[in-house]
Amino acid sequence: MAMSEQIQQCPVSHTDYRSTTAPAGHYDLLDREREASRYHFSDTTERGFWMLTRYDDVLKGFQNPDTFTNDVTSALNPERGIDLLPQQLGGEEHARLRRVVNPYFSPAAVRRMEPFATARCVELIEELRPLGRCDFVAEFAIRYPTDVFLDLLGLPTSDGAFFVPWVEDVFGGIFTGDAERARSASANITDYFDARVRERRRNPLDPAVDLVSRLVQARRGADEEPLTHDEILTVCLTLTMAGLDTTRSALGYMFWHLARHDDDRATLIGDPDAVPAAVEEFIRLYPLVIQAGREVSRPVELDGLRLDAGEVVWLGIGSANRDPRKFPEPGTFRLGRKGVNQHLGFGAGPHRCLGMHLARVELAIVLREWHRRIPHYRIASDAPLVERGSQLTLMSLPLEWDA
Ligand code: HEM
């Protein structure tokens, strides 16, 4: 069947998921499309893309990386424009680089950071507590993961003071289409890492605990080839891009939810042991990476959909996590939900999120430490809140409490 003939049978979506909405507005759009049809063809980008919307289809997409390749990683931005490592690699090449970086993000490595991550979290909360109010997104949610990330890389957290605005500019630039702002901020970040990597070449630390030293010393493949300097910088920039905006966003949704649901907040205050399960349910309920893109490598027939080599596919994380076929009453926060850890909020298959253990621990620490110190808070403004499109985040979240 020719592509155009097939599109006539498969609804064409004109929904531009890059647009801003009210909080959780993108999920309403995704719910509507998933229930209208199993597949859609979106004409909102130059290349267009086929949308897989149901849990089982999306999971299969993630699990077949030979057919659905990472030559494209975002359906909304298939040309990418910047290098991402290890994301853009496939097969054995990808596995080799993952083996280099995985140990620094393993559950054991993350446990080693927990004391620092907890102490830093408490410090930041204590700075805010007497003020009685803050913009949670701008004043806490981006600062905290940045400081933990710098510490993980063996870099001084005081660098967060200038690093945070660069990170803001990269994302602000990418998602508002201000390419120049994004380019100059990512150049600053790359220069920063360039100096740090050169320093580690001169004075290597223990590669068992220092990621930058390990990247410098790592060898791959049969020829024991080192990573090039540019590749190392790309890994550092990718981690920055993948780890900070996402964690900030997850924190924003969790606190937006808890500020409006006293019952769920009371449960977490009363039972801190429930926090890890709550984190998992929050990641399912508010998936901020709503899609992963893939490129089709060979003609393939799904159940009722034929795809050609070179076409772009949208693996709909945001629709799969709220698919009622998989998760009953999917729009409800249900602590202890059966099978919650099968959500696709961190992806699946070989590209499953490298930083998921770190993210889970960071989110859990914040839930515990914040509610110990500021158990009751509310949204401080009647002004409408804004949800960014593409990779979702609340742009601000003004909170207030009795200081
Ligand atoms: C709540 C926070 C986070 C969420 C929801 C999230 C989500 C995701 C998702 C959905 C993917 C899969 C993308 C794909 O298959 O194309 C992914 C990959 C990735 N994530 Fe995360 N992430 C989070 C935090 C982090 C953190 C803290 C780091 C590191 C500091 C990180 C680093 C990465 C990297 C490097 C990849 C690419 C892995 C690969 O291609 O092998 N992420 N993440």
Boltz pocket constraint, residues with backbone or C-beta under 6 A from the ligand:
constraints:
  - pocket:
      binder: B
      contacts: [[A, 73], [A, 85], [A, 86], [A, 87], [A, 88], [A, 98], [A, 149], [A, 238], [A, 239], [A, 240], [A, 242], [A, 243], [A, 244], [A, 246], [A, 247], [A, 250], [A, 283], [A, 288], [A, 289], [A, 292], [A, 293], [A, 317], [A, 344], [A, 345], [A, 346], [A, 347], [A, 348], [A, 350], [A, 351], [A, 352], [A, 353], [A, 354], [A, 355], [A, 356], [A, 358], [A, 359]]
      max_distance: 6.0
